[in-house]
Amino acid sequence: MGRLLWWAILSATVFLVAALVIGWLDGRMAETVPLIGSAIVLEAQPAAALSIPLGFNPISGGLVSILANLVPLPIMIVALPDIIRRWSWAKRQVDRATRVTRRYQRFGVLSFVVLAPFLGAYACVAVGLTLGWRMLRVLPAVMTGMVVSVGLIVFGGNWAVHLFIH
C-alpha cells in the first residue's frame, strides 16, 4: 500500500476517534455510534438532524456529525484519482473535462459552498476530483457549506424543540 494511502487511513482514524471522544465527553457514547454511522452513510446533514432527538448538545452533535462525515473523505481523495488513472475511458473523460473547466476553477469551487448541503461532501469532492480541480480549493468550499448547513440544522432544530417543549 502506498504511503499516501496510509496517511489517508490515519487521517480517517483520527476523525473517527475525535467523533467518538466528543460523543463520550458529551456523555452520550451509546448514541454516538449510530450518529457516526448515519453521518458516514447518509452525510452530515441528516446526521445533524438525528443528533437533536438523540439529545446531543447542538455543538457536540454538529461536531460529531461533521467529523464522522469526514472519515471516508481522505481515503476517497487518495483512491479516486488512482482509480481514474487505471480506467482509460475515465481518464480520457477527466482530461477532457479538466481542459474545459480549468479556467472556471478559481470561482467554480465557490459553487460547492451552496451544493455541499444538498449533494453532500462525498459527491462534491468526487466532482471536484473528476474535474481535475485542486483539493486545496475544493475542500474549503465543501467544508464551509457543510459546517454552515450543519450549524443551521442543529441550532435551528434545537431552537424549535425548545420552542415547543418549554
N, C-alpha and C positions, 0 to 999 in steps of 0.2 A: 504494500500500500504506500502511496506517495506521502511525502512529508506534509504537504498541504492538506491532504485528507485527514491526517492525524490531528492537525491544528483545528480543522473543522469539527471533528468529533470531540476534541477537548472543549471547544467553544460551546458546542451543543450541550455537553455535560455541565458546563458552568451555568448556562442558562437554566437548565433543569434543576440543578441543585439550588440555585438562587431562588427559583419559584417555590421549591419545597421549603426552604428556610423562611421565606416571607410568610407562607401559609402556617408554618409551625409557630413563628413569632406572633401571628395573629390569633393563635390558639385554635385553629381550625384545620388540623392536619388531616382528619378524616374527609373533610370537604375539599381539601386542596387537590387530592389525587384526581377526582372526577373533573374538577375545574381545569387541571392541567391537560387531561385527556381531551376535553372538549375544545380547549384552545389549540391543541395540536391538530385535531381532526377538522374542526369547524371554523377556525380562525379566532382572532382575539375579540371581535365584537360580540358574537354570540356568547362567548365565554364570559365577557364582561357583564352581559345581561344575566347570565346564570349566577354570577357571583352575588347578585342582590338577594335572591331568595335563599341562597346558601348562608346568608348572614355575614358576609365579609364586610369589613370596613371598606369604604369606597377606594381609598388609596391602596390598600393591600390587595383588594380584589382586582383592581386595574393593573397593578404591578404583576401579580401572578398571571393574569391573562396575557399581558404583553410578553413577559419573559418566557412563558410556555409557548407562545406563538413563535418566538424566535428560535426554538430548539431545532427545527428542521432546516432553517434558512442557511446556516453555514455549510452544511453538507450539500444542500441544493446548489449553492453558489459555486462550490468546488466541482460537483459531479456533472451538472448540466452542460457546461462547456465541453467537458470531455466526451460526453455522450454525443453532443452535436458534432464534434470533430471526427468521431468514429463513424458517423452515419453520413455518407457522402451527399445524399439528397438534402438532408437538413443543413449540412454545411454550405451547400450552394445557395439555399434559400436565405440563410442568415447572412452570408456575404452580400447577397443582392439587397437585402433589407438594410444592412449596415451602410452600404453605399448611398442608398436613398435617404436614410434618416439621420445620418451623421451630422448634417448641418442643423437639424432640429434638436439635437441632444441637449444643448445648454438650457433651453426653455421648455423642451418637451418633457423633461423629467418632472417639471412642476405639475404636470397633469396627474402624476402619481399621488400627489397630496390629496387630490379630490377622488381619484379612483381607488385608492387603498381601502377606504371604509366599505366600498361596495364590492370590489373584486377580491380583496384580501391581499395580504402581503405576499403570499406564495405566487399568485397569478401576476402581480405587478413585477416582482423580481424576475420571474420567468420571462415576461415580456421584455423587460429591460435587458436581460441576458441575450435573448434571441434577436433583439435589435442591435446587439453589439455595443450597447451603451456602457459606460464605466460604472461599476458598482459604487464607487465613491460619490457619484452623483445620484444614483438611483436610490440607494439605501436611506440617505437623509430625508428624501421626499416621501418615501414609503413610511418611514418611521414617524414623520410629522403627521401624516394623515392617520396613521394607526393610533398614535398617542392622543391626538385631539378627539378622534371618534370614541375611543375607549373612555376618555375622561368625561365626555358628554354623556355617554351611556351610564357610567357608574354614578356620577354625581346627580344627573337628571333622574335616574331611576331611584336612587336613594331619597332624593327630594320628594318624588311622587309617592313613594312608600310612606314616608313620614307625614306627608300631607294627608293621606287617607287614614293612617293608623292613629296619629296623635291629634 
